[in-house]
């Protein structure tokens, strides 16, 4: 499968615990994005990497959230001291970003439930 | 006002019908638009890109009206498998690379 992959697919955690999600983009894509989606809403942008550089962060990304893409390939999203309001689907997407293309391709997501 | 607005539906149509969704956007700097399809509890999948006035792909036609700031998606000869949520998406040409999603329009195609 050469699409975007995410791990884990589901995560249940207790409030106050830290969680980390991983995203592996399509191999030739240099752009990587994280989004969050709650029920009945479209995905909301969290952050964006071009290669290893984090170029953009949403105001939604509080201090408890951190994302990395150390070698410009896979990325991790960590949430510290989780809260019930963090329960959502966390989606990763990648894009080529060349030739003026802004198309993004999504992974299957990590569904987080904070109890 | 949301940057991208859609009628949430649901649109209930019989198999074989033609159905159209509209979407409006508020940021005139938006340059590129997309329609994504999302099945229940699945990830969004790119359906069509709309870079200029419109695009057609088989039974699907997308149109862009920059003067009125709306995008439409027309589905002809609806299939049961077209039942899904259709997300209207804009790319902001402001140096940022984020996509801005509408809340989606739900389509239910019945036999």
Boltz contact constraints between the chains, C-beta under 6 A:
constraints:
  - contact:
      token1: [A, 41]
      token2: [B, 103]
      max_distance: 6.0
  - contact:
      token1: [A, 42]
      token2: [B, 87]
      max_distance: 6.0
  - contact:
      token1: [A, 42]
      token2: [B, 101]
      max_distance: 6.0
  - contact:
      token1: [A, 42]
      token2: [B, 102]
      max_distance: 6.0
  - contact:
      token1: [A, 42]
      token2: [B, 103]
      max_distance: 6.0
  - contact:
      token1: [A, 42]
      token2: [B, 104]
      max_distance: 6.0
  - contact:
      token1: [A, 43]
      token2: [B, 101]
      max_distance: 6.0
  - contact:
      token1: [A, 45]
      token2: [B, 98]
      max_distance: 6.0
  - contact:
      token1: [A, 48]
      token2: [B, 97]
      max_distance: 6.0
  - contact:
      token1: [A, 56]
      token2: [B, 96]
      max_distance: 6.0
  - contact:
      token1: [A, 102]
      token2: [B, 32]
      max_distance: 6.0
  - contact:
      token1: [A, 102]
      token2: [B, 91]
      max_distance: 6.0
  - contact:
      token1: [A, 103]
      token2: [B, 46]
      max_distance: 6.0
  - contact:
      token1: [A, 103]
      token2: [B, 49]
      max_distance: 6.0
  - contact:
      token1: [A, 106]
      token2: [B, 43]
      max_distance: 6.0
  - contact:
      token1: [A, 106]
      token2: [B, 44]
      max_distance: 6.0
  - contact:
      token1: [A, 108]
      token2: [B, 43]
      max_distance: 6.0
  - contact:
      token1: [A, 109]
      token2: [B, 43]
      max_distance: 6.0
